[in-house]
Amino acid sequence: MTLGDRKYVSIPGDDVHELPPLLLKDSRGAGALQDVLLRAETMIANDWLISDETTTSDPTGLAVNLAERYGQFLNDWTWGESILEWIRQCETTFETRPRLRGLLRPDVWPHAGRSSFVTLLADKAVPHDGVVLENAMGLRLTFRQPPPIEFFSDKFLFFLNSSIAANAYETWAGVSGDESASLPPERFRFFVTGTEIRQV
């Protein structure tokens, strides 16, 4: 089925299918922000941070800026990890439902056709606190675990949060070409849990 420029999979019947809840993990631990800030200050104090601004800017300001960017990286990566785990659970759900079983190709994980679940999150208007879902997924596809702050300069973090994440997602989503189709949002519902519980 095609509506506008979007192609949707056809699901037999008119049932609304319940999917597993999307459990949003918390990227912040107790004292984590303070710990990251201290490590950023140590990096700058020991000239680990290579930046044209290091010699002219306030070291404390540089540390705060680096810690904030790294915190955003962790938040985005954690969103990607939460989405990836949710997709795995949805796969299991699809396999147990006769009307859904044939919709997913049984290719090696993570098959690009699973990007339809990321599109479903956007179509269902899942609250995402300003996180770009595609970029979050791209970061998770790039990094199995989030690297420590010592691995990054402030410029690299900026580059990482934009082009690398977007390119990783686009490459993954584009592998299946025209075979990838969207899941009709009106045929699915699920809860989003984290700081609050919301059904979408």
Buried (B, 14 or more C-beta within 10 A) or exposed (E): EEEEEEEBBEBEEEEEBEBBBBEBEEBEEEEEBEEBBEBBBBBBEEEEBEBEEBEEEEBEEBBBBBBBBBBBBBBBBBBBBBBBBBBBBBBEBBEEEEEBEEBBEEEEEBBBBBBBBBBBBBBBEBEBEEBBBBBBBBBBBBBEEBEEBEEBBBBEBBEBBEEBBBEBBEEBBEBBEEEBBBBBBEBBEBBBEBEEEEEB
